[in-house]
């Protein structure tokens, strides 16, 4: 049975849980959810592993960061958590946004040494192929913002704030963005605006990319791009599974993950 534990990092109160005993496995969840999504998977590994499940700041029971964070800030938070727990080497299962954070961590020599085997499922961070509709929306959004550019600072921010509250503006954003407010909205923008292809050649860890064939949030071509860019990566595709492959096909996912570790 795990209990809620907390530590502080850069002004954010970070909740984490630890369950089981044995070689550590770090579980990193995706955007808009928390560590609860990975707890059933962690429970399967807890017989032979110490499973560490943080709520990334801004999600679950962790507090929001005091200012908008970058991916590097989240990477620093995970490094600090491992230091706090005196963990010097761990395996990893990272989903979606958690995969984005792991690409950063594994690309930096000072933090890559903290990780042994890394499993990324539905990992984000690759530049997506954009349909024409995306560019039309982006152009229209810039057109809506243009009149406010000539206003003084306070008036400009006030006007843009009102614009962002309109149904028209919200219809232009992603569903993730539309649900956010304040610091997490800016954090979201910073995160999705940074593409991590330059990180891939720097990664030397052994990486398993375990992907749902029907993933429409981080499509299969993004996994293939990661496999091509990371020298020690292998891609395994699970049929009849989407972005949450570990929920759609739990038994198959567990079997492959266990064989990897």
N, C-alpha and C positions, 0 to 999 in steps of 0.2 A: 504494500500500500504506500503510495507516494504522498508527501505532504507539500504544501505550498511554502517555498523558500524565496527569499528576496535578496538582491544586492543592488547597489546604486552605480550608475555609470553615466557620466556627463549630464547629470541632473535628471535622469530617468530612473524610476523605480522599476526594476526588472524582476518579474516572477519566473521561477524555474522549478522543475520537479525532477527528482532522481528516484529511480526504482530499479530493483534487481541488484545483481552482484556479478563481477567479472570484468572483462575488458570493456572499456567505455564505448558506447555508441551515442553520438550526438544527433538529435532529431531537430531539424529546422523546418518550420511550417511555411505556408505560402501567405500571400497578401490577402487581407480581409478575413482571415480565420485565426485560430490560435493552436496551441499544442494539443488541444483535445482531439483534433482531427487525426493526429498521429499516435495517440495513446493506445488504441487497439493494436497497432503494429508494434509499438514498443513493448506491450504486454507479452507479445509472442517471443521477443528477444530477451526479456528480463530474466529468464531462467539461467542464461549463460553470460549475460552482459549487464553492466551498469548503464541504464538508459537515462540520458540527460535530455530534458525537454523544456527549453525556455519558451516563454511568450515573448516574441520580439516586441520592443517598445512601440506602443501605439495599438497593441492588439491584446486580447484576452485580459488578464489581470495586471499586465504591465502598464505603467503610466506612459503617456505620450512624451516624446522628447521636448525639451523646453523651446527648441528652435527646429526648423526643418532639417532633417538629416539626409545625408547622402548614403550611397551603398558603402562607402568607406567607413562611415560612422557605425553602421550596423556590423560591419566586419570587425571594427575595433571593439564593439560591445561583446561579440562572441569570443574574441581573444581574451578580453578581460574576464569573462565568465569562466573560461577554462583555467585562467591563472588563479581566479578566486577559489576554484575547486581543486587546485593543484593537479590538474590533468595535463600531462605532458605529451600524450599521444592518444588519439581516439579515431575510431571509424565514424562515418557520417552517413545519415540518410537525410537528404534535403529535397524539399518539394517546392517547385515554382519560385517564388521570391527567395525562399531559402537557398535554392540552387544558384540564384543570382549572387547572393552573399558568398556562397562557397567558391564561385569562380574567382571572385576577388581575393579571398583568403588563400586559395591554392596558387594564385599567380604571384604572390609575394613571398620571397625566400624566407623572411623572418616568421611568417605564419604558416607556410606550407608544411613546415616540419612538425606541426602539431597534429597533422592528419595522416592516417595510414590509408585505408581504403575508403573511397568516397562514392556513394551511390546518389545520383541525381535523377529525379523523376519529374517530368513536366517542368524542367528548369527554364527560367526566364533569363533574359540578358542578350539574346541575339536580335539583330535588327530585323524587324518583320517585313515581309513583302506587303506593300500597301496598295489597296485597290484605289481606283480613281476617286471613289466616294470619299476616302480619307482626305485626299488633297483638296477636294472641293470644300469639305468641312473646315479644314485648316485655313484656307484662303478666306472663307466667309467669316470665320472667327476673327481673323486679323482685320477684316473690313469693319466689323462691328466695334472693334477696339480703337480703330484709327482716330475717330473724333476726340477721344479723351487724351490723346498724346499731347495736345497743345495746351491742356489745362495745367495750372500750378499743381504741385505735388499733392497737397491735401485734397483738393477738389478732384484730381485725377483718380486717386485711390477710392474716394467716396463714390465717384461715378462708376468705376470698374466694379466696385463691390455690389452696387445695385444691378449692374448688367449681369453679373454672375448669378444673381438670384432669380433672373427671369427664366421662364420655361424655354424660351428660344435658345438661350445660352446653354442651359442644361442639356438640351436635346443634342447639342454638338459634342458633348463629352462622352467618355466611356462610362459604363455603369459603375466601375470602381471609383472613378473621379467624382461622379455626381453624388455619391454617397458620403463623400468626405467633406470636412470643413477645417478651417484653420491650418495648424501646423502640419497635419497629416496630408492635406491637399497638396501643400508645397513639397512635402517629402515624396509623395507619389510622383509629382512632376519631375523632381530631381532623379528619381529612380528609373522611371521609364524612358527618360531622355538620354541615359547613358548606356551605350551599347558596348558589350564586353568582348567582341571579337579580338581586340588587341591582347586580351589576357590569355587567350587559348594557347599560343605557342610557349608561354612562360610556365605552363602547368606540367609538372612531372609526376604528380600523384597518380596512382592507379584509379581510374574512374570508370564506373559502370553507369551507362545511360539507360535507364529502364523506363520505356515510354509506352503510353497507351496509343494504339494505332489510330484511334479516333479523336485524339487530343485536338480540339479546335482553339484552345487558348494559347498553347505553345506547340504549334503543329510540328509534325514529324521532320520536316525539312530543317527546322531549327536544331533538332537533336543530331541530324546528319551533319550539319555544319560544325557542331561541337565535336563530333567524332572525328571529323577531318582535321580539326585544328588542334586537338589534344593528343599528344603522341602516344600516351598509354590509355586511351579510351576505347571502350567497346560499347556498341549499341545493341540492346535487346528490345524487341517490340512485342507487346502483349496485345493479342487480338481481343476484340469486343471490350475495349477499355478506352476511357477518355483521359481528361486531365488529372483525375483522381484515380489512377490505375490501381492504387493500393486499396481503394474502396470498391471499385468496379470488379476487380478480380483478386480478392484478398489472398486466396490460397496459392494461386499461381505466383503472385507478387512475392509472398513470403518465401516460397520454395526457391525462387531465383535469388532473392536477397540473401537468404541463409547460405546458399551454395557459394555466393560471392565472398561472404565474410568468413 
